[in-house]
Amino acid sequence: MKAEKKEVNAIVLDVLMKGHSSDPRPTFKREPVVQAMGLEQFKLLELVPKPAAVINLYDKVYIGDSERDKIERVKRRIGYEELTPTARGELPFIIEKVVKEREPEFVLFFNKAISITPKLHMLHLLPGIGKKLMWEILEARGKKPFESFTDISARIKAIPHPEKMIQARIIEELQDKDTKYHLFTTK
């Protein structure tokens, strides 16, 4: 089994300077917490900020092994259900931003997606893609690889916004911990 890759950068979803309200300890004993999403594997994380750090929503923070400027430590990995209402509300917007920033990588997914089983193709796992649409994508990429989201939507009329399909799949993978196949996230 391969070792799990660590996230190196994360984007802030919520900042709880007085810790979780559900923490039974008195307020002065609670630890401040930052809820964030890793930029590579979309891992949901709880981070502990450095005492003097100023951290805001949408900030990109370094959480790798070298010296960190704003984060003291990665406290733990969390599930979607543990996100605060604010973090849940911001998550779709942050995922949209990350998908746009990493467009070439997701376009490559459309170009390189393969069959998982004889009856199931990776493309089927994207919301809205059935057999007919899958064959249309495979035929189009066979003639010429896709170059961008715009290229995909221009050549495949039934997919006006391929990036929205990717975003929906990422959210589905984060929300449902029983998802069998992870295309973009890690278990």
CNS distance restraints for C-alpha pairs under 8 A (distance, minus, plus):
assign (resid   6 and name CA) (resid  64 and name CA) 7.55 0.50 0.50
assign (resid   7 and name CA) (resid  38 and name CA) 5.63 0.50 0.50
assign (resid   7 and name CA) (resid  39 and name CA) 7.13 0.50 0.50
assign (resid   7 and name CA) (resid  40 and name CA) 6.38 0.50 0.50
assign (resid   7 and name CA) (resid  41 and name CA) 7.06 0.50 0.50
assign (resid   7 and name CA) (resid  43 and name CA) 7.60 0.50 0.50
assign (resid   7 and name CA) (resid  63 and name CA) 7.01 0.50 0.50
assign (resid   7 and name CA) (resid  64 and name CA) 6.76 0.50 0.50
assign (resid   8 and name CA) (resid  38 and name CA) 7.40 0.50 0.50
assign (resid   8 and name CA) (resid  39 and name CA) 7.79 0.50 0.50
assign (resid   8 and name CA) (resid  40 and name CA) 7.84 0.50 0.50
assign (resid   8 and name CA) (resid  62 and name CA) 6.03 0.50 0.50
assign (resid   8 and name CA) (resid  63 and name CA) 5.09 0.50 0.50
assign (resid   8 and name CA) (resid  64 and name CA) 4.22 0.50 0.50
assign (resid   8 and name CA) (resid  65 and name CA) 7.78 0.50 0.50
assign (resid   9 and name CA) (resid  38 and name CA) 5.90 0.50 0.50
assign (resid   9 and name CA) (resid  39 and name CA) 5.81 0.50 0.50
assign (resid   9 and name CA) (resid  40 and name CA) 7.67 0.50 0.50
assign (resid   9 and name CA) (resid  60 and name CA) 6.74 0.50 0.50
assign (resid   9 and name CA) (resid  61 and name CA) 5.65 0.50 0.50
assign (resid   9 and name CA) (resid  62 and name CA) 4.54 0.50 0.50
assign (resid   9 and name CA) (resid  63 and name CA) 5.42 0.50 0.50
assign (resid   9 and name CA) (resid  64 and name CA) 6.77 0.50 0.50
assign (resid  10 and name CA) (resid  36 and name CA) 5.94 0.50 0.50
assign (resid  10 and name CA) (resid  37 and name CA) 5.24 0.50 0.50
assign (resid  10 and name CA) (resid  38 and name CA) 4.10 0.50 0.50
assign (resid  10 and name CA) (resid  39 and name CA) 5.24 0.50 0.50
assign (resid  10 and name CA) (resid  60 and name CA) 5.67 0.50 0.50
assign (resid  10 and name CA) (resid  61 and name CA) 5.35 0.50 0.50
assign (resid  10 and name CA) (resid  62 and name CA) 6.49 0.50 0.50
assign (resid  10 and name CA) (resid  63 and name CA) 6.89 0.50 0.50
assign (resid  11 and name CA) (resid  36 and name CA) 5.37 0.50 0.50
assign (resid  11 and name CA) (resid  37 and name CA) 5.41 0.50 0.50
assign (resid  11 and name CA) (resid  38 and name CA) 6.44 0.50 0.50
assign (resid  11 and name CA) (resid  39 and name CA) 6.79 0.50 0.50
assign (resid  11 and name CA) (resid  57 and name CA) 7.90 0.50 0.50
assign (resid  11 and name CA) (resid  58 and name CA) 5.67 0.50 0.50
assign (resid  11 and name CA) (resid  59 and name CA) 5.60 0.50 0.50
assign (resid  11 and name CA) (resid  60 and name CA) 4.44 0.50 0.50
assign (resid  11 and name CA) (resid  61 and name CA) 6.12 0.50 0.50
assign (resid  11 and name CA) (resid  94 and name CA) 7.75 0.50 0.50
assign (resid  12 and name CA) (resid  34 and name CA) 6.88 0.50 0.50
assign (resid  12 and name CA) (resid  35 and name CA) 6.15 0.50 0.50
assign (resid  12 and name CA) (resid  36 and name CA) 4.34 0.50 0.50
assign (resid  12 and name CA) (resid  37 and name CA) 6.64 0.50 0.50
assign (resid  12 and name CA) (resid  55 and name CA) 7.99 0.50 0.50
assign (resid  12 and name CA) (resid  56 and name CA) 6.98 0.50 0.50
assign (resid  12 and name CA) (resid  57 and name CA) 5.12 0.50 0.50
assign (resid  12 and name CA) (resid  58 and name CA) 4.95 0.50 0.50
assign (resid  12 and name CA) (resid  59 and name CA) 5.38 0.50 0.50
assign (resid  12 and name CA) (resid  60 and name CA) 6.49 0.50 0.50
assign (resid  12 and name CA) (resid  61 and name CA) 7.38 0.50 0.50
assign (resid  13 and name CA) (resid  34 and name CA) 7.55 0.50 0.50
assign (resid  13 and name CA) (resid  35 and name CA) 5.46 0.50 0.50
assign (resid  13 and name CA) (resid  36 and name CA) 4.91 0.50 0.50
assign (resid  13 and name CA) (resid  37 and name CA) 6.94 0.50 0.50
assign (resid  13 and name CA) (resid  57 and name CA) 5.65 0.50 0.50
assign (resid  13 and name CA) (resid  58 and name CA) 6.41 0.50 0.50
assign (resid  13 and name CA) (resid  86 and name CA) 7.32 0.50 0.50
assign (resid  13 and name CA) (resid  87 and name CA) 4.66 0.50 0.50
assign (resid  13 and name CA) (resid  88 and name CA) 7.88 0.50 0.50
assign (resid  13 and name CA) (resid  90 and name CA) 6.09 0.50 0.50
assign (resid  13 and name CA) (resid  91 and name CA) 6.68 0.50 0.50
assign (resid  13 and name CA) (resid  94 and name CA) 7.98 0.50 0.50
assign (resid  14 and name CA) (resid  34 and name CA) 5.84 0.50 0.50
assign (resid  14 and name CA) (resid  35 and name CA) 5.13 0.50 0.50
assign (resid  14 and name CA) (resid  36 and name CA) 6.90 0.50 0.50
assign (resid  14 and name CA) (resid  56 and name CA) 7.75 0.50 0.50
assign (resid  14 and name CA) (resid  57 and name CA) 5.86 0.50 0.50
assign (resid  14 and name CA) (resid  84 and name CA) 7.43 0.50 0.50
assign (resid  14 and name CA) (resid  86 and name CA) 6.27 0.50 0.50
assign (resid  14 and name CA) (resid  87 and name CA) 5.20 0.50 0.50
assign (resid  15 and name CA) (resid  32 and name CA) 7.83 0.50 0.50
assign (resid  15 and name CA) (resid  33 and name CA) 6.18 0.50 0.50
assign (resid  15 and name CA) (resid  34 and name CA) 4.55 0.50 0.50
assign (resid  15 and name CA) (resid  35 and name CA) 6.38 0.50 0.50
assign (resid  15 and name CA) (resid  55 and name CA) 7.26 0.50 0.50
assign (resid  15 and name CA) (resid  56 and name CA) 6.93 0.50 0.50
assign (resid  15 and name CA) (resid  57 and name CA) 7.07 0.50 0.50
assign (resid  16 and name CA) (resid  20 and name CA) 6.64 0.50 0.50
assign (resid  16 and name CA) (resid  32 and name CA) 5.68 0.50 0.50
assign (resid  16 and name CA) (resid  33 and name CA) 5.09 0.50 0.50
assign (resid  16 and name CA) (resid  34 and name CA) 6.02 0.50 0.50
assign (resid  17 and name CA) (resid  31 and name CA) 7.63 0.50 0.50
assign (resid  17 and name CA) (resid  32 and name CA) 4.39 0.50 0.50
assign (resid  17 and name CA) (resid  33 and name CA) 6.25 0.50 0.50
assign (resid  17 and name CA) (resid  34 and name CA) 7.93 0.50 0.50
assign (resid  18 and name CA) (resid  27 and name CA) 6.41 0.50 0.50
assign (resid  18 and name CA) (resid  28 and name CA) 7.77 0.50 0.50
assign (resid  18 and name CA) (resid  30 and name CA) 6.17 0.50 0.50
assign (resid  18 and name CA) (resid  31 and name CA) 6.56 0.50 0.50
assign (resid  18 and name CA) (resid  32 and name CA) 5.19 0.50 0.50
assign (resid  18 and name CA) (resid  33 and name CA) 7.63 0.50 0.50
assign (resid  19 and name CA) (resid  23 and name CA) 7.27 0.50 0.50
assign (resid  19 and name CA) (resid  27 and name CA) 7.82 0.50 0.50
assign (resid  19 and name CA) (resid  30 and name CA) 5.43 0.50 0.50
assign (resid  19 and name CA) (resid  31 and name CA) 5.22 0.50 0.50
assign (resid  19 and name CA) (resid  32 and name CA) 4.46 0.50 0.50
assign (resid  19 and name CA) (resid  33 and name CA) 5.39 0.50 0.50
assign (resid  20 and name CA) (resid  30 and name CA) 7.77 0.50 0.50
assign (resid  20 and name CA) (resid  33 and name CA) 7.49 0.50 0.50
assign (resid  23 and name CA) (resid  30 and name CA) 7.27 0.50 0.50
assign (resid  25 and name CA) (resid  29 and name CA) 6.23 0.50 0.50
assign (resid  25 and name CA) (resid  30 and name CA) 6.36 0.50 0.50
assign (resid  26 and name CA) (resid  30 and name CA) 6.69 0.50 0.50
assign (resid  31 and name CA) (resid  48 and name CA) 7.50 0.50 0.50
assign (resid  32 and name CA) (resid  48 and name CA) 6.25 0.50 0.50
assign (resid  32 and name CA) (resid  49 and name CA) 6.80 0.50 0.50
assign (resid  33 and name CA) (resid  46 and name CA) 6.50 0.50 0.50
assign (resid  33 and name CA) (resid  47 and name CA) 5.74 0.50 0.50
assign (resid  33 and name CA) (resid  48 and name CA) 5.06 0.50 0.50
assign (resid  33 and name CA) (resid  49 and name CA) 6.67 0.50 0.50
assign (resid  34 and name CA) (resid  46 and name CA) 5.66 0.50 0.50
assign (resid  34 and name CA) (resid  47 and name CA) 4.94 0.50 0.50
assign (resid  34 and name CA) (resid  48 and name CA) 6.13 0.50 0.50
assign (resid  34 and name CA) (resid  49 and name CA) 6.79 0.50 0.50
assign (resid  35 and name CA) (resid  44 and name CA) 7.37 0.50 0.50
assign (resid  35 and name CA) (resid  45 and name CA) 5.81 0.50 0.50
assign (resid  35 and name CA) (resid  46 and name CA) 4.71 0.50 0.50
assign (resid  35 and name CA) (resid  47 and name CA) 6.28 0.50 0.50
assign (resid  35 and name CA) (resid  83 and name CA) 7.23 0.50 0.50
assign (resid  35 and name CA) (resid  87 and name CA) 7.04 0.50 0.50
assign (resid  36 and name CA) (resid  44 and name CA) 5.92 0.50 0.50
assign (resid  36 and name CA) (resid  45 and name CA) 5.24 0.50 0.50
assign (resid  36 and name CA) (resid  46 and name CA) 6.32 0.50 0.50
assign (resid  36 and name CA) (resid  47 and name CA) 7.28 0.50 0.50
assign (resid  37 and name CA) (resid  42 and name CA) 5.54 0.50 0.50
assign (resid  37 and name CA) (resid  43 and name CA) 5.48 0.50 0.50
assign (resid  37 and name CA) (resid  44 and name CA) 4.60 0.50 0.50
assign (resid  37 and name CA) (resid  45 and name CA) 5.96 0.50 0.50
assign (resid  38 and name CA) (resid  42 and name CA) 4.72 0.50 0.50
assign (resid  38 and name CA) (resid  43 and name CA) 4.96 0.50 0.50
assign (resid  38 and name CA) (resid  44 and name CA) 6.45 0.50 0.50
assign (resid  38 and name CA) (resid  45 and name CA) 7.26 0.50 0.50
assign (resid  39 and name CA) (resid  43 and name CA) 7.84 0.50 0.50
assign (resid  39 and name CA) (resid  98 and name CA) 7.06 0.50 0.50
assign (resid  41 and name CA) (resid 184 and name CA) 6.61 0.50 0.50
assign (resid  41 and name CA) (resid 185 and name CA) 5.01 0.50 0.50
assign (resid  41 and name CA) (resid 186 and name CA) 6.26 0.50 0.50
assign (resid  42 and name CA) (resid 170 and name CA) 7.95 0.50 0.50
assign (resid  42 and name CA) (resid 184 and name CA) 7.62 0.50 0.50
assign (resid  42 and name CA) (resid 185 and name CA) 5.63 0.50 0.50
assign (resid  42 and name CA) (resid 186 and name CA) 7.68 0.50 0.50
assign (resid  43 and name CA) (resid  77 and name CA) 7.21 0.50 0.50
assign (resid  43 and name CA) (resid 185 and name CA) 6.92 0.50 0.50
assign (resid  43 and name CA) (resid 186 and name CA) 7.07 0.50 0.50
assign (resid  44 and name CA) (resid  77 and name CA) 5.92 0.50 0.50
assign (resid  44 and name CA) (resid  78 and name CA) 5.48 0.50 0.50
assign (resid  44 and name CA) (resid  79 and name CA) 6.48 0.50 0.50
assign (resid  44 and name CA) (resid  80 and name CA) 7.21 0.50 0.50
assign (resid  45 and name CA) (resid  74 and name CA) 7.28 0.50 0.50
assign (resid  45 and name CA) (resid  75 and name CA) 7.62 0.50 0.50
assign (resid  45 and name CA) (resid  76 and name CA) 5.96 0.50 0.50
assign (resid  45 and name CA) (resid  77 and name CA) 4.44 0.50 0.50
assign (resid  45 and name CA) (resid  78 and name CA) 5.41 0.50 0.50
assign (resid  46 and name CA) (resid  74 and name CA) 6.31 0.50 0.50
assign (resid  46 and name CA) (resid  75 and name CA) 5.46 0.50 0.50
assign (resid  46 and name CA) (resid  76 and name CA) 5.37 0.50 0.50
assign (resid  46 and name CA) (resid  77 and name CA) 6.10 0.50 0.50
assign (resid  46 and name CA) (resid  78 and name CA) 6.60 0.50 0.50
assign (resid  47 and name CA) (resid  71 and name CA) 6.82 0.50 0.50
assign (resid  47 and name CA) (resid  72 and name CA) 7.68 0.50 0.50
assign (resid  47 and name CA) (resid  73 and name CA) 5.99 0.50 0.50
assign (resid  47 and name CA) (resid  74 and name CA) 4.49 0.50 0.50
assign (resid  47 and name CA) (resid  75 and name CA) 5.09 0.50 0.50
assign (resid  47 and name CA) (resid  76 and name CA) 7.12 0.50 0.50
assign (resid  48 and name CA) (resid  71 and name CA) 5.97 0.50 0.50
assign (resid  48 and name CA) (resid  72 and name CA) 5.58 0.50 0.50
assign (resid  48 and name CA) (resid  73 and name CA) 5.40 0.50 0.50
assign (resid  48 and name CA) (resid  74 and name CA) 6.25 0.50 0.50
assign (resid  48 and name CA) (resid  75 and name CA) 6.19 0.50 0.50
assign (resid  49 and name CA) (resid  53 and name CA) 6.40 0.50 0.50
assign (resid  49 and name CA) (resid  55 and name CA) 7.91 0.50 0.50
assign (resid  49 and name CA) (resid  70 and name CA) 5.87 0.50 0.50
assign (resid  49 and name CA) (resid  71 and name CA) 4.27 0.50 0.50
assign (resid  49 and name CA) (resid  72 and name CA) 5.19 0.50 0.50
assign (resid  49 and name CA) (resid  73 and name CA) 7.15 0.50 0.50
assign (resid  50 and name CA) (resid  69 and name CA) 7.85 0.50 0.50
assign (resid  50 and name CA) (resid  70 and name CA) 5.53 0.50 0.50
assign (resid  50 and name CA) (resid  71 and name CA) 5.21 0.50 0.50
assign (resid  50 and name CA) (resid  72 and name CA) 4.76 0.50 0.50
assign (resid  53 and name CA) (resid  69 and name CA) 7.82 0.50 0.50
assign (resid  53 and name CA) (resid  70 and name CA) 5.16 0.50 0.50
assign (resid  53 and name CA) (resid  71 and name CA) 7.66 0.50 0.50
assign (resid  54 and name CA) (resid  70 and name CA) 7.38 0.50 0.50
assign (resid  55 and name CA) (resid  59 and name CA) 6.69 0.50 0.50
assign (resid  55 and name CA) (resid  70 and name CA) 7.35 0.50 0.50
assign (resid  58 and name CA) (resid  94 and name CA) 7.44 0.50 0.50
assign (resid  61 and name CA) (resid  70 and name CA) 6.87 0.50 0.50
assign (resid  61 and name CA) (resid  71 and name CA) 7.28 0.50 0.50
assign (resid  62 and name CA) (resid  68 and name CA) 6.08 0.50 0.50
assign (resid  62 and name CA) (resid  69 and name CA) 7.48 0.50 0.50
assign (resid  62 and name CA) (resid  70 and name CA) 7.63 0.50 0.50
assign (resid  62 and name CA) (resid  71 and name CA) 7.31 0.50 0.50
assign (resid  63 and name CA) (resid  68 and name CA) 6.48 0.50 0.50
assign (resid  63 and name CA) (resid  71 and name CA) 6.69 0.50 0.50
assign (resid  63 and name CA) (resid  73 and name CA) 7.43 0.50 0.50
assign (resid  63 and name CA) (resid  74 and name CA) 7.09 0.50 0.50
assign (resid  64 and name CA) (resid  68 and name CA) 7.42 0.50 0.50
assign (resid  68 and name CA) (resid  72 and name CA) 6.96 0.50 0.50
assign (resid  78 and name CA) (resid  82 and name CA) 6.23 0.50 0.50
assign (resid  78 and name CA) (resid  83 and name CA) 7.66 0.50 0.50
assign (resid  79 and name CA) (resid  83 and name CA) 7.14 0.50 0.50
assign (resid  79 and name CA) (resid 174 and name CA) 7.42 0.50 0.50
assign (resid  79 and name CA) (resid 175 and name CA) 7.76 0.50 0.50
assign (resid  79 and name CA) (resid 177 and name CA) 7.90 0.50 0.50
assign (resid  80 and name CA) (resid  88 and name CA) 7.78 0.50 0.50
assign (resid  80 and name CA) (resid 174 and name CA) 6.02 0.50 0.50
assign (resid  80 and name CA) (resid 175 and name CA) 5.39 0.50 0.50
assign (resid  81 and name CA) (resid 175 and name CA) 7.37 0.50 0.50
assign (resid  83 and name CA) (resid  87 and name CA) 5.68 0.50 0.50
assign (resid  83 and name CA) (resid  88 and name CA) 6.00 0.50 0.50
assign (resid  84 and name CA) (resid  88 and name CA) 6.23 0.50 0.50
assign (resid  85 and name CA) (resid  89 and name CA) 6.13 0.50 0.50
assign (resid  86 and name CA) (resid  90 and name CA) 6.25 0.50 0.50
assign (resid  87 and name CA) (resid  91 and name CA) 5.97 0.50 0.50
assign (resid  88 and name CA) (resid  92 and name CA) 7.70 0.50 0.50
assign (resid  90 and name CA) (resid  94 and name CA) 6.27 0.50 0.50
assign (resid  91 and name CA) (resid  95 and name CA) 6.05 0.50 0.50
assign (resid  92 and name CA) (resid  96 and name CA) 6.09 0.50 0.50
assign (resid  92 and name CA) (resid 167 and name CA) 7.45 0.50 0.50
assign (resid  92 and name CA) (resid 171 and name CA) 7.36 0.50 0.50
assign (resid  93 and name CA) (resid  97 and name CA) 6.27 0.50 0.50
assign (resid  94 and name CA) (resid  98 and name CA) 6.22 0.50 0.50
assign (resid  95 and name CA) (resid  99 and name CA) 6.04 0.50 0.50
assign (resid  95 and name CA) (resid 167 and name CA) 6.31 0.50 0.50
assign (resid  95 and name CA) (resid 170 and name CA) 7.86 0.50 0.50
assign (resid  96 and name CA) (resid 100 and name CA) 6.27 0.50 0.50
assign (resid  96 and name CA) (resid 163 and name CA) 7.76 0.50 0.50
assign (resid  96 and name CA) (resid 164 and name CA) 7.71 0.50 0.50
assign (resid  96 and name CA) (resid 167 and name CA) 6.20 0.50 0.50
assign (resid  97 and name CA) (resid 101 and name CA) 6.26 0.50 0.50
assign (resid  98 and name CA) (resid 102 and name CA) 6.10 0.50 0.50
assign (resid  99 and name CA) (resid 103 and name CA) 5.84 0.50 0.50
assign (resid  99 and name CA) (resid 106 and name CA) 7.37 0.50 0.50
assign (resid  99 and name CA) (resid 163 and name CA) 6.84 0.50 0.50
assign (resid  99 and name CA) (resid 166 and name CA) 7.65 0.50 0.50
assign (resid  99 and name CA) (resid 167 and name CA) 7.06 0.50 0.50
assign (resid 100 and name CA) (resid 163 and name CA) 7.41 0.50 0.50
assign (resid 102 and name CA) (resid 106 and name CA) 6.71 0.50 0.50
assign (resid 103 and name CA) (resid 107 and name CA) 6.05 0.50 0.50
assign (resid 103 and name CA) (resid 148 and name CA) 7.07 0.50 0.50
assign (resid 103 and name CA) (resid 149 and name CA) 7.27 0.50 0.50
assign (resid 104 and name CA) (resid 108 and name CA) 6.08 0.50 0.50
assign (resid 104 and name CA) (resid 147 and name CA) 7.65 0.50 0.50
assign (resid 104 and name CA) (resid 148 and name CA) 6.77 0.50 0.50
assign (resid 105 and name CA) (resid 109 and name CA) 6.57 0.50 0.50
assign (resid 106 and name CA) (resid 110 and name CA) 6.82 0.50 0.50
assign (resid 106 and name CA) (resid 166 and name CA) 7.70 0.50 0.50
assign (resid 107 and name CA) (resid 111 and name CA) 6.50 0.50 0.50
assign (resid 107 and name CA) (resid 146 and name CA) 6.62 0.50 0.50
assign (resid 107 and name CA) (resid 147 and name CA) 6.78 0.50 0.50
assign (resid 107 and name CA) (resid 148 and name CA) 5.89 0.50 0.50
assign (resid 107 and name CA) (resid 149 and name CA) 6.49 0.50 0.50
assign (resid 108 and name CA) (resid 112 and name CA) 5.93 0.50 0.50
assign (resid 108 and name CA) (resid 146 and name CA) 7.68 0.50 0.50
assign (resid 109 and name CA) (resid 113 and name CA) 5.44 0.50 0.50
assign (resid 110 and name CA) (resid 123 and name CA) 7.48 0.50 0.50
assign (resid 110 and name CA) (resid 137 and name CA) 7.85 0.50 0.50
assign (resid 110 and name CA) (resid 146 and name CA) 7.44 0.50 0.50
assign (resid 111 and name CA) (resid 141 and name CA) 6.13 0.50 0.50
assign (resid 111 and name CA) (resid 145 and name CA) 5.90 0.50 0.50
assign (resid 111 and name CA) (resid 146 and name CA) 6.33 0.50 0.50
assign (resid 113 and name CA) (resid 121 and name CA) 7.57 0.50 0.50
assign (resid 113 and name CA) (resid 122 and name CA) 5.67 0.50 0.50
assign (resid 113 and name CA) (resid 123 and name CA) 6.47 0.50 0.50
assign (resid 114 and name CA) (resid 121 and name CA) 5.95 0.50 0.50
assign (resid 114 and name CA) (resid 122 and name CA) 5.81 0.50 0.50
assign (resid 114 and name CA) (resid 123 and name CA) 7.75 0.50 0.50
assign (resid 115 and name CA) (resid 119 and name CA) 7.76 0.50 0.50
assign (resid 115 and name CA) (resid 120 and name CA) 5.91 0.50 0.50
assign (resid 115 and name CA) (resid 121 and name CA) 3.97 0.50 0.50
assign (resid 115 and name CA) (resid 122 and name CA) 5.88 0.50 0.50
assign (resid 116 and name CA) (resid 120 and name CA) 5.56 0.50 0.50
assign (resid 116 and name CA) (resid 121 and name CA) 5.32 0.50 0.50
assign (resid 116 and name CA) (resid 122 and name CA) 6.21 0.50 0.50
assign (resid 117 and name CA) (resid 121 and name CA) 6.84 0.50 0.50
assign (resid 120 and name CA) (resid 124 and name CA) 6.67 0.50 0.50
assign (resid 121 and name CA) (resid 125 and name CA) 7.32 0.50 0.50
assign (resid 122 and name CA) (resid 126 and name CA) 7.59 0.50 0.50
assign (resid 122 and name CA) (resid 183 and name CA) 7.70 0.50 0.50
assign (resid 123 and name CA) (resid 129 and name CA) 6.61 0.50 0.50
assign (resid 123 and name CA) (resid 134 and name CA) 6.32 0.50 0.50
assign (resid 124 and name CA) (resid 128 and name CA) 7.99 0.50 0.50
assign (resid 124 and name CA) (resid 129 and name CA) 5.31 0.50 0.50
assign (resid 124 and name CA) (resid 130 and name CA) 5.83 0.50 0.50
assign (resid 124 and name CA) (resid 131 and name CA) 7.35 0.50 0.50
assign (resid 124 and name CA) (resid 134 and name CA) 6.94 0.50 0.50
assign (resid 125 and name CA) (resid 129 and name CA) 7.37 0.50 0.50
assign (resid 125 and name CA) (resid 169 and name CA) 7.55 0.50 0.50
assign (resid 126 and name CA) (resid 165 and name CA) 5.89 0.50 0.50
assign (resid 126 and name CA) (resid 166 and name CA) 6.73 0.50 0.50
assign (resid 126 and name CA) (resid 168 and name CA) 7.85 0.50 0.50
assign (resid 126 and name CA) (resid 169 and name CA) 5.89 0.50 0.50
assign (resid 127 and name CA) (resid 165 and name CA) 5.83 0.50 0.50
assign (resid 127 and name CA) (resid 168 and name CA) 7.01 0.50 0.50
assign (resid 127 and name CA) (resid 169 and name CA) 6.65 0.50 0.50
assign (resid 128 and name CA) (resid 165 and name CA) 7.59 0.50 0.50
assign (resid 129 and name CA) (resid 133 and name CA) 5.69 0.50 0.50
assign (resid 129 and name CA) (resid 134 and name CA) 6.15 0.50 0.50
assign (resid 130 and name CA) (resid 134 and name CA) 5.97 0.50 0.50
assign (resid 131 and name CA) (resid 135 and name CA) 6.23 0.50 0.50
assign (resid 132 and name CA) (resid 136 and name CA) 6.37 0.50 0.50
assign (resid 133 and name CA) (resid 137 and name CA) 6.25 0.50 0.50
assign (resid 133 and name CA) (resid 158 and name CA) 7.56 0.50 0.50
assign (resid 134 and name CA) (resid 138 and name CA) 6.23 0.50 0.50
assign (resid 135 and name CA) (resid 139 and name CA) 6.01 0.50 0.50
assign (resid 136 and name CA) (resid 140 and name CA) 6.14 0.50 0.50
assign (resid 136 and name CA) (resid 156 and name CA) 7.30 0.50 0.50
assign (resid 137 and name CA) (resid 141 and name CA) 6.11 0.50 0.50
assign (resid 137 and name CA) (resid 156 and name CA) 6.91 0.50 0.50
assign (resid 138 and name CA) (resid 142 and name CA) 6.01 0.50 0.50
assign (resid 139 and name CA) (resid 143 and name CA) 6.59 0.50 0.50
assign (resid 140 and name CA) (resid 144 and name CA) 6.50 0.50 0.50
assign (resid 140 and name CA) (resid 145 and name CA) 7.58 0.50 0.50
assign (resid 140 and name CA) (resid 155 and name CA) 7.24 0.50 0.50
assign (resid 140 and name CA) (resid 156 and name CA) 7.79 0.50 0.50
assign (resid 141 and name CA) (resid 145 and name CA) 4.54 0.50 0.50
assign (resid 141 and name CA) (resid 146 and name CA) 6.09 0.50 0.50
assign (resid 146 and name CA) (resid 151 and name CA) 6.08 0.50 0.50
assign (resid 146 and name CA) (resid 152 and name CA) 6.03 0.50 0.50
assign (resid 147 and name CA) (resid 151 and name CA) 5.94 0.50 0.50
assign (resid 147 and name CA) (resid 152 and name CA) 7.60 0.50 0.50
assign (resid 148 and name CA) (resid 152 and name CA) 6.37 0.50 0.50
assign (resid 149 and name CA) (resid 153 and name CA) 6.28 0.50 0.50
assign (resid 149 and name CA) (resid 161 and name CA) 7.33 0.50 0.50
assign (resid 149 and name CA) (resid 162 and name CA) 6.06 0.50 0.50
assign (resid 149 and name CA) (resid 163 and name CA) 6.69 0.50 0.50
assign (resid 150 and name CA) (resid 154 and name CA) 6.03 0.50 0.50
assign (resid 151 and name CA) (resid 155 and name CA) 6.13 0.50 0.50
assign (resid 152 and name CA) (resid 156 and name CA) 5.76 0.50 0.50
assign (resid 152 and name CA) (resid 159 and name CA) 7.34 0.50 0.50
assign (resid 152 and name CA) (resid 162 and name CA) 7.07 0.50 0.50
assign (resid 153 and name CA) (resid 157 and name CA) 5.87 0.50 0.50
assign (resid 153 and name CA) (resid 158 and name CA) 7.57 0.50 0.50
assign (resid 153 and name CA) (resid 159 and name CA) 5.27 0.50 0.50
assign (resid 153 and name CA) (resid 160 and name CA) 4.85 0.50 0.50
assign (resid 153 and name CA) (resid 161 and name CA) 6.35 0.50 0.50
assign (resid 153 and name CA) (resid 162 and name CA) 6.76 0.50 0.50
assign (resid 154 and name CA) (resid 160 and name CA) 7.73 0.50 0.50
assign (resid 156 and name CA) (resid 160 and name CA) 7.76 0.50 0.50
assign (resid 161 and name CA) (resid 165 and name CA) 7.06 0.50 0.50
assign (resid 162 and name CA) (resid 166 and name CA) 6.60 0.50 0.50
assign (resid 163 and name CA) (resid 167 and name CA) 6.20 0.50 0.50
assign (resid 164 and name CA) (resid 168 and name CA) 6.03 0.50 0.50
assign (resid 165 and name CA) (resid 169 and name CA) 6.21 0.50 0.50
assign (resid 166 and name CA) (resid 170 and name CA) 6.26 0.50 0.50
assign (resid 167 and name CA) (resid 171 and name CA) 6.28 0.50 0.50
assign (resid 168 and name CA) (resid 172 and name CA) 6.11 0.50 0.50
assign (resid 169 and name CA) (resid 173 and name CA) 6.14 0.50 0.50
assign (resid 170 and name CA) (resid 174 and name CA) 6.25 0.50 0.50
assign (resid 170 and name CA) (resid 184 and name CA) 6.23 0.50 0.50
assign (resid 170 and name CA) (resid 185 and name CA) 6.77 0.50 0.50
assign (resid 171 and name CA) (resid 175 and name CA) 6.02 0.50 0.50
assign (resid 172 and name CA) (resid 176 and name CA) 5.97 0.50 0.50
assign (resid 173 and name CA) (resid 177 and name CA) 6.96 0.50 0.50
assign (resid 173 and name CA) (resid 179 and name CA) 6.15 0.50 0.50
assign (resid 173 and name CA) (resid 182 and name CA) 6.51 0.50 0.50
assign (resid 173 and name CA) (resid 184 and name CA) 7.96 0.50 0.50
assign (resid 173 and name CA) (resid 185 and name CA) 6.71 0.50 0.50
assign (resid 174 and name CA) (resid 185 and name CA) 7.37 0.50 0.50
assign (resid 177 and name CA) (resid 187 and name CA) 7.48 0.50 0.50
assign (resid 182 and name CA) (resid 186 and name CA) 6.31 0.50 0.50
assign (resid 182 and name CA) (resid 187 and name CA) 7.27 0.50 0.50
